[in-house]
Amino acid sequence: MTRALAAMVLALLTLPSSAEEMRERIPDECRELANRAGLPLTLSHAEASRAIAYLSIMSNRDPAVVRCRLAILRG
């Protein structure tokens, strides 16, 4: 189920963004999830907001999800 959610994140986060928009770096703790989903290391603000929303519905059973959530909370 986690892989299906990661695929959904990939589909939503790869939408085109404007070139002039500021990019946000993915925390190191979230890189494993980003790599699974094929995401770049930086996201636009809108993409990052969508990623955080989908991260909230991902399974707590995946240690990578837990690490990423903690990194986002530490912000």
C-alpha distances in whole Angstrom, upper triangle without the diagonal:
4,5,5,6,9,10,11,13,14,16,17,18,20,23,26,28,32,33,35,32,32,29,27,26,23,23,23,21,18,19,16,14,16,17,13,13,17,19,22,24,25,24,26,26,25,22,21,21,19,17,17,17,13,13,14,11,8,8,11,10,10,14,14,13,15,18,17,18,21,22,22,23,26,27
4,5,5,6,9,10,10,12,14,15,16,18,21,24,26,29,31,33,30,29,26,24,23,19,19,19,17,14,15,13,10,13,14,10,11,14,16,19,20,22,21,23,24,22,19,19,19,16,14,15,14,11,10,12,10,6,6,9,9,8,11,10,9,12,14,14,14,17,19,18,20,23,23
4,5,5,6,9,10,10,12,14,15,16,19,23,24,28,29,32,29,28,25,24,22,19,20,20,18,15,15,12,10,12,12,8,8,12,14,17,19,21,20,23,24,22,19,19,20,17,14,16,16,12,12,14,12,9,10,13,12,10,13,12,11,15,16,15,17,20,20,20,23,25,25
4,5,5,6,9,10,11,13,14,16,18,22,24,27,29,31,29,29,26,24,24,20,22,22,20,17,17,15,12,14,14,11,10,13,15,19,21,22,21,23,23,21,18,19,19,16,14,16,15,11,12,14,12,10,11,14,14,13,16,15,14,17,19,17,18,22,22,21,24,26,26
4,5,5,6,9,10,11,12,14,16,20,22,25,27,29,26,26,23,22,21,18,19,20,18,15,16,14,11,12,14,11,9,13,14,17,19,20,18,20,20,18,15,16,16,12,11,12,11,8,9,11,8,6,9,12,13,12,15,13,11,15,16,15,15,19,19,18,20,23,23
4,5,5,6,9,10,10,12,15,18,20,23,25,27,24,24,21,19,18,15,17,17,15,12,12,11,7,8,10,7,5,9,10,14,15,17,16,18,19,17,14,14,15,12,10,12,12,8,9,12,10,8,10,13,14,11,14,12,10,14,15,13,14,18,18,17,20,22,21
4,5,5,6,9,10,11,13,17,19,23,24,27,24,24,21,21,20,17,19,20,19,15,15,14,10,10,11,8,6,9,10,14,17,18,16,18,20,18,14,15,16,13,11,14,14,11,12,15,13,11,14,17,17,15,17,15,14,18,19,17,18,21,21,20,23,25,24
4,5,5,6,9,10,12,16,18,21,23,26,23,23,21,20,20,18,20,21,20,16,17,16,12,12,14,11,8,11,12,15,18,18,16,17,18,16,13,14,14,11,10,13,12,8,11,13,11,11,14,17,18,16,19,17,15,18,20,17,17,21,21,19,22,25,24
4,5,5,6,8,11,14,15,19,21,23,20,20,17,16,16,14,16,18,17,13,14,13,10,9,12,10,7,10,9,12,14,14,12,14,15,13,9,10,11,8,6,10,9,6,8,11,11,10,13,16,18,15,17,15,13,16,17,14,15,18,18,16,19,22,20
4,6,5,6,9,12,14,18,19,22,19,20,17,16,16,14,17,18,17,14,13,13,10,8,10,9,5,7,7,10,13,13,12,14,15,14,10,12,13,10,9,12,13,10,12,15,14,13,16,19,20,17,19,16,15,18,19,16,17,21,20,18,21,24,22
4,6,6,7,11,13,17,19,22,20,21,18,18,19,17,20,21,21,17,17,17,14,12,14,12,9,10,10,13,16,16,14,15,16,14,11,13,14,11,11,14,14,11,14,16,15,15,18,21,22,20,22,19,18,21,22,19,20,24,23,21,24,26,24
4,6,6,10,12,15,18,20,17,18,16,16,17,16,19,21,21,17,17,18,14,13,15,14,10,12,10,13,16,15,12,12,13,10,8,11,11,7,8,12,11,9,12,15,14,15,18,21,23,21,22,20,18,21,22,18,19,22,21,19,22,24,22
4,5,8,10,13,15,17,15,15,13,13,14,13,16,18,18,14,14,16,13,10,13,13,9,10,8,10,12,11,8,9,11,9,5,8,9,7,7,11,11,10,12,15,15,15,19,21,23,20,22,18,17,20,20,16,17,21,19,17,20,22,20
4,6,9,12,14,16,15,16,13,14,15,14,18,20,20,17,16,17,14,12,13,13,10,9,7,9,12,11,9,10,13,11,8,11,13,11,11,14,15,14,15,19,19,18,22,24,25,23,24,21,20,23,23,19,21,24,22,20,23,25,23
4,6,10,12,15,13,15,14,15,17,17,20,22,23,19,19,20,18,15,17,17,13,13,11,12,15,13,11,10,12,10,8,12,13,11,12,15,16,15,17,20,20,20,24,26,28,26,27,24,22,25,25,22,23,26,24,22,25,27,24
4,7,9,12,11,14,13,15,17,18,21,23,25,21,21,22,20,17,19,20,16,15,13,13,15,13,11,10,12,11,10,13,15,13,15,18,18,18,20,23,23,24,27,29,31,29,30,26,25,28,28,24,25,28,26,23,27,28,25
4,6,9,7,10,10,13,15,16,20,22,24,21,20,23,21,17,20,21,18,16,13,13,15,12,9,7,10,9,8,12,13,13,14,17,18,18,20,23,24,24,28,30,32,29,30,26,25,28,27,23,24,27,24,22,25,26,23
4,5,6,9,10,14,16,18,22,24,26,23,23,26,24,20,22,24,21,20,17,15,17,13,11,9,11,11,11,14,15,16,17,20,21,22,23,26,27,28,31,33,35,33,33,29,28,31,30,26,27,29,26,24,27,28,24
4,6,8,9,13,15,18,21,24,26,23,23,25,24,21,22,24,22,20,17,14,15,12,11,9,12,13,13,15,17,18,19,21,23,24,25,28,29,29,33,34,36,33,33,30,29,31,30,26,28,30,27,25,28,28,25
4,7,9,13,16,18,22,24,27,24,24,27,26,22,24,27,24,22,19,17,17,14,12,10,12,13,14,16,18,19,20,22,24,25,26,28,30,31,34,35,37,35,35,31,30,32,31,27,28,30,27,24,27,27,24
4,6,10,13,16,19,22,24,21,21,25,23,20,22,25,22,21,17,15,15,11,10,6,8,10,11,12,14,16,17,18,20,21,22,25,27,27,31,32,34,32,32,28,27,29,27,24,24,26,23,21,24,24,20
4,7,10,13,16,19,21,19,19,23,22,19,21,24,21,20,16,14,13,9,8,6,7,10,11,11,13,15,16,17,19,21,21,23,26,26,30,30,33,30,29,26,25,27,25,21,22,24,20,18,21,21,17
4,7,10,13,15,18,16,16,19,18,15,17,20,18,17,13,11,9,6,5,4,7,10,9,9,12,14,13,15,18,19,19,21,24,24,27,27,30,27,26,23,22,24,22,18,20,21,18,16,19,19,15
4,7,9,12,14,13,13,17,16,13,16,19,17,16,12,10,8,5,5,6,7,10,9,7,10,13,12,12,16,17,16,19,21,21,24,24,27,24,23,20,19,20,18,15,16,17,14,12,15,15,12
4,6,9,11,10,10,14,14,11,14,17,16,15,11,9,6,4,6,9,10,13,11,9,12,14,12,13,17,17,16,19,21,20,23,23,25,22,21,17,17,18,16,13,15,16,12,12,15,14,11
4,6,8,6,7,10,10,8,11,13,13,13,9,8,5,6,7,10,11,13,11,8,12,13,10,11,14,15,13,16,18,17,19,19,21,18,17,13,13,15,13,10,12,13,10,9,13,13,11
4,5,5,7,10,11,10,12,15,15,15,13,12,9,9,11,14,14,16,14,11,14,15,12,12,16,16,13,16,19,17,19,18,20,17,15,12,12,13,10,8,10,10,7,8,11,10,9
4,5,5,8,10,10,11,14,15,15,13,12,9,11,13,17,17,19,17,14,17,18,15,15,18,18,15,18,20,18,19,18,19,16,14,11,12,13,10,8,12,11,8,10,13,12,12
4,6,7,9,10,11,13,14,15,14,14,12,14,15,18,18,20,17,14,17,17,14,13,17,16,13,15,18,15,16,15,16,13,10,8,9,9,6,5,9,8,6,9,12,11,11
4,6,6,6,9,10,11,12,11,11,10,11,12,16,16,17,14,12,14,14,10,11,14,13,10,13,15,13,14,14,15,12,11,7,8,9,7,5,8,10,8,9,12,13,12
4,5,5,6,8,10,10,9,9,8,10,12,16,17,18,15,13,16,16,12,13,17,15,13,16,18,15,17,17,17,14,13,9,10,13,10,8,12,13,11,12,16,16,15
4,5,5,6,9,10,10,11,11,14,15,19,20,20,17,15,18,17,14,15,17,15,13,16,17,14,15,15,15,11,10,7,9,12,10,9,12,14,13,14,17,18,18
4,5,5,6,9,9,11,11,13,14,17,18,18,14,13,15,14,10,12,14,12,10,13,14,11,12,13,13,10,10,7,7,11,10,8,11,13,13,13,16,17,17
4,5,5,6,5,7,8,10,10,14,16,16,12,11,14,13,10,12,14,12,11,15,16,13,15,16,17,14,14,10,11,14,13,10,13,15,14,14,17,18,17
4,5,5,6,8,9,12,13,17,19,19,15,15,18,17,13,16,18,15,14,18,18,16,17,18,18,15,15,11,13,16,14,13,16,18,16,17,20,21,20
4,6,8,11,12,15,15,19,20,20,16,16,18,16,13,16,17,14,13,17,16,13,15,16,16,12,13,10,12,15,15,13,16,18,18,18,21,22,22
4,6,9,11,13,13,16,18,17,13,13,16,13,11,14,15,12,12,16,15,13,15,17,17,14,16,12,12,16,16,14,16,19,18,17,21,23,21
4,7,10,12,12,15,18,17,13,14,17,15,13,16,18,15,15,19,19,17,19,21,21,18,18,15,15,19,18,16,18,21,19,19,23,24,22
4,7,8,8,12,14,14,10,11,14,13,10,13,15,14,14,17,18,16,19,21,21,18,19,15,15,18,17,14,17,19,17,17,20,21,19
4,5,7,10,13,14,11,11,15,14,12,15,18,16,16,20,21,19,22,23,24,21,21,17,17,20,18,16,18,20,18,17,21,21,19
4,7,10,13,15,12,11,15,15,13,15,18,17,16,20,21,20,22,23,24,20,20,16,16,19,17,14,17,18,15,15,19,19,16
4,7,10,12,9,9,12,13,12,14,17,17,16,19,21,20,23,24,26,22,22,18,18,20,18,15,17,19,15,14,18,18,15
4,6,8,6,6,9,10,9,11,14,14,14,17,19,19,22,23,25,22,22,19,18,20,19,15,16,19,16,14,17,18,15
4,5,5,6,9,10,10,12,14,15,16,18,21,21,24,25,28,25,25,22,20,23,21,18,18,21,18,15,19,19,16
4,5,5,6,9,10,11,12,14,15,17,19,20,24,25,27,25,25,22,20,22,21,17,17,19,17,14,16,18,14
4,5,5,6,9,10,11,13,14,16,18,19,23,24,27,25,25,22,20,22,22,18,18,20,18,15,18,20,16
4,5,5,6,9,10,11,12,14,16,17,20,22,24,22,22,19,17,20,19,16,16,19,17,14,17,19,16
4,5,5,6,9,10,10,12,15,15,19,20,22,20,20,17,15,17,16,13,13,15,13,11,14,15,12
4,5,5,6,9,10,11,13,15,18,19,22,21,21,18,16,17,18,14,13,16,14,11,13,16,13
4,5,5,6,8,10,11,13,16,18,21,19,20,18,15,17,18,14,14,17,16,13,15,18,16
4,5,5,6,9,10,11,14,16,18,16,17,14,12,14,14,11,11,14,13,11,14,16,14
4,5,5,6,9,10,13,14,17,16,16,14,11,12,13,10,8,12,11,8,10,13,12
4,5,5,7,9,13,14,17,17,18,16,12,14,16,12,11,14,14,11,13,16,15
4,5,5,7,10,13,15,14,16,14,11,13,15,12,11,15,15,13,15,18,17
4,5,5,9,10,13,11,12,11,7,9,11,8,7,11,12,10,12,15,14
4,6,8,9,13,12,14,13,9,10,12,10,8,11,13,11,11,15,15
4,7,9,12,12,14,14,10,12,14,13,11,14,16,14,15,19,19
4,7,9,8,11,10,7,9,12,11,10,13,15,14,15,18,19
4,5,6,9,10,7,9,12,12,11,14,16,16,17,20,21
4,5,7,9,6,6,10,11,10,12,14,15,15,18,19
4,6,9,8,8,11,13,12,14,17,17,18,20,22
4,5,5,7,9,10,11,13,15,16,17,19,20
4,5,5,6,9,10,11,12,14,15,17,18
4,5,5,6,9,10,11,12,14,15,16
4,6,5,6,9,10,11,12,14,15
4,5,5,6,9,10,11,12,14
4,6,5,6,9,10,11,12
4,5,5,6,9,10,10
4,5,5,6,9,10
4,5,5,6,9
4,5,5,6
4,5,5
4,5
4
